[in-house]
């Protein structure tokens, strides 16, 4: 059973659109949730993390966690071409190694 | 802003050769990790290191792999006898506390085994 599932895309949207990226997970022991952005052949860059249910906002980015349904989302408002990247969700049960999803490739078209 | 650095950015080696990948974690961090990403696949955990010893390792991290923190700043991953399937991006990461697991990644080393 896969622990973290993520639609690989690709997802293509016009500039200025609201983007919704989603992940589901299967292990209830997961407590911490992160979103990373990865440009081609670069290291993952931490965008947001949270360890509770509900919403967390940072600029144009909002992370949403629903532990009851084991579902996490990342919303990007006013998307820009520079947001074009692969977005990875990751979970960890406490201070242990991250378990990544496969990533969703996003293209924002100018 | 402090960041994780890795050298070299690209390493080409012959099958069977030993390679050492180097990382300088963020200076006040306590936990160190190696991950790898085969082209087109997801990021996979290899090993974590805390208090000068391995705290956890995955099935991938077999006897061909070793890690070391030779001084107060460097963290290395050694592959003793490389195989073709070791070709991947190798990422070092570090995190600061045991309160939550906010890990920061380096830019990666692309390892090509011929």
Interface residues (C-beta under 8 A of the other chain):
Chain A: X32 X34 X36 X41 X42 X43 X44 X45 X46 X49 X51 X88 X90 X92 X94 X95 X96 X97 X98 X99 X100 X101 X102 X103
Chain B: X4 X6 X31 X33 X35 X41 X42 X43 X44 X45 X48 X56 X58 X89 X91 X95 X98 X99 X100 X101 X102 X103 X104 X105 X106 X107 X108 X110
